[in-house]
Amino acid sequence: MEKQQQLIIIIWMKRLAGVTTILVWLYVMYIFIQEKAPFAEIAPYCMGSTMLIFGVLSTIFKGLEYWEKHMLKENK
């Protein structure tokens, strides 16, 4: 596969990962909103799930940026 195509794929994978993460996070928050428990009881779960979801996104982005960096180095 050509290097330019790989760079375009990396960019689209970043976008897809971001959109997917936001959708998953919104779904999880919707589930928590539906709970009958008081917010004080749900808050730790909201914070924990948010940290976990966006932590996974950060890891995916770091991996894709690492891959992109290597693609750019090989082009020189």
Secondary structure, DSSP 4 states (H G I P E B T S, - for coil): --HHHHHHHHHHHHHHHHHHHHHHHHHHHHHHHH--S-HHHHHHHHHHHHHHHHHHHHHHHHHHHHHHHHHHHHH-
